[in-house]
Amino acid sequence: MARITRKELKTDKFALEIGQTVTFFEEHRRQVLRYAAVAAAVALVVGGVALYRRHQHTARQEALGRAIQVQEAPVGKANPGNPLSFPTQEAKDQETTRVFGEIDRQHSGTAEGAIAGYYLGCIAADQGRLAEAEKRFKKVAEEGEAKYASLAKLSLAQIYFADGRADTGEKMLRDMIARPTVFVSQAQATLTLARALLRSKPAEARKLLDPLRGTRDAVSGAALQLYTELPPQ
């Protein structure tokens, strides 16, 4: 609705409109009140849905926070400041998979579900179950928000390079270089691609690294390190 100024309140046009509104209300009082009651009921329903959604969002965040605590818990004797620990890495992996799996199943399609799916992919990759990891990462890449999808694609590209699908991995990383996100910058995607091409396409890797060497930051340091791993020209 357009804002009405004090000056407009003094015009005959506005007074006429007010008069017409009052007349309409007097002639249709019962109908207007009925519509007002319906509108109030709708407002209550909308407010209830919004409150429910906020509650659900908070519950998802709390569940994700607990799962991440499990993921970060130490193996062995518990620390005084962190009583959560696991006797073996296997026990920790089992519990981590369980808690993230619950979030992934119960909250698919949400940001928390995407994060849980990404963690499950990382766990599978760490354990050498690349087919399972690829499945997890693909789901996040296809269904998650762009920023979470980019993390999954970064991991997917590395799996593709690891199992001989270098062309697919290179294509994915070049697309990420062209479309960076808040979680995967252009520089990070470039460094990942350069690292993957060090042996198979050293000239292309060198071409990717050259613009990054003079930035004088962490990116520059990583680029210089990769440069030392290039084969001699």
N, C-alpha and C positions, 0 to 999 in steps of 0.2 A: 504494500500500500504506500502511495506517495505521501511524503510528510506535508502537513498543512501548516503554513506559517501564520503568525499572529495577524499579519496584514490580510490574508485571505479570510480569516474569521470575520472580518468587518464588511465583506462584500455582500451585495444583495444576492449574488448567485449562490453563495454558500448558505445564506439564510434561507433562500428558496429551497435548496436541496434538503436542509434540515427540516423545514416545514413539510416537505413531501415525505420524508422518512417517518416523521411523527404520525402523519395521516395514514400512511401505509400500516404502521404498527397498530394503530387504533382499529383499523378495519380488519386486520388479520392477526389479532392478538393471540388467539388460541393456536393457530398454525405456527406462528413464530415461536411461541413458547415450546411447542412440541419439537420443532427443529432444534431449538436451543438445548432441550433435554437430550436429544440424540447426539448433538455435537459434544455435550459434556460427557456423555457415556463413551463416545469415541476417544475423547481426550484422555479419559481414565484408562482405557484399554491401551492406547499408545504409550502413555506414561508407564503402565505396568510392563509392557513389552520392553521398553527402554531400560527399566530397572532390572528386569530379568536378564537382559543381554549384558548389562554392566556386571551383574553378579556372575554370569557365566564366564565373562572375560577374566574377571578377577580369579575365579576358580581355576581356569586354564593356566593363568600365569603362575599361580601358586603351585600347581601340579608340575609345571615345567621347571620352576625353581627347585623343587624337591628332587626332580630327576637329575638336574645338573649337579646338585650337591652329591648325589650318588656317583655320578660320572667323575667328579673331582676328588672323591674320598680316597684316602691312602690305602695301600695294601700293607698289612702288618699291624703293628701296635698303634692304637689310636693316639692322636695328639691331644693334650689337655684342652686346647681350644677348639678341637674338632673331634667329638666323640665317635663320629661315624667312620668306620673302617671295615676292611674285609680281610679274612685270613689268607686268601689266595686271589690271584688275578682272575682265575676262572670264576670264583664266586662273585667277584665284582662285576665281571662281564655279564653273568647270568642275570644279576639284579638290575644292572643298567639297561640291558635289553628288555627286561620285563617292564620297567617303569616307563621307558620311552615308547615301548610297544603299546601300552595302554593309552597313552596320549595320542599316538598315531591313529589308533583304531577309533577312539571315542571322539576325537576332535579333528577328523580329516576335513580339509578345506579351510582351516583356520591358520593363522600365523604360527600358533603354538604347535599345531599338527605338522606344519612344514618343518619347523625346527627339530621336532622329535624325529621326523623321517630322515632329516639330514644326519642327525647323530647316529641313527641306526645304520645308515649307509657307511658312515665313518668306522663304526665298530666292525661291521662286516669286512670292510677293506683292510682294517688293521689285522684281522684274523685270516686274511688271504681268501676270503669268500667273495671273489670279484663279481661273480654273476649276481649274487644277492645284493652286493653294494650297488651295482649298476641299476638293478631294479628299483632300489630305494631312491637313488639319485634321480633317475628318470621321472619318478612320480613327483618329486619336489620340483624338478625342472619344468614339468608340464602343468602342474596344478598350483604351485606356490606363487606368491607375489614375486615381482621381478627381482627384488633384492635377495630373497632366499633362493629363487631359481638360479641366480647367477652363481651362488656358492655351489649349488649342486652341479651346474654345468662345468665349473672349474674342476671339480673332482671327477666328473664324467670324462672330460677331455684327457685327464691323466690316466684313467683306466683304459681309454681307447689307445693311447700311446703304449701303455704297458702290454696290451695283448695283441698288438700288431695292426690296429686300425688307425694308423697314423694320419691318414688323409682325413678321416672323420674328426679326429681330435684337433687337427690343425684348423679345419674349417670352423669348428665350434669356438676355438680360441680367437680366431680372427674376427668372428662375429662379436665376441665379447670385447675385443679391443675397440671395435667400432661402436659398441653400445655398453659403456661402463655403467656400473651401479654404485650405490653408496657402500656396498660390501665388497665389490670386486672392481678396483680401479683399472683404468686403461694401462697404467704402468704394471700392475700386478699380472694382468692377463698377458702383457707383452713379455715380462720376465718368465712366466710359465711356459709360453710358447718357445722363447729362445732356449730355455733349458732343455725342452723336449727335442729341439732341432740341433743341438750342439754337435752330435755325431753324424746324423743323417744329412743335414743341410747346414754345414758350418758357415757358409757364405751368407745364407739367409739369417742365421742366428746373429752373426756379426752386424748385419744391417739393422736388425731389430734392437740390438744393444747400443749401437753408436749414439743415438739421440738421448739415451738415458744416462750416459757416463758423466755428463757435465752438470747434473742437477744439484750436486753437493748435499745430498741427503741420504736417507736409508736406501732409496731406490738406486742412487748412484753407486753406493757401496755394493749392493747386490749385483748390479750390472758389471762392475769392475771385477767382482769375484768370478762371475760366469765367463767373463772375457779371458781370464787366465786359464780356463778349462777348455777353451777352443783349441783345436789342432793347429799346428803351424800352417801358415799360408804357403 
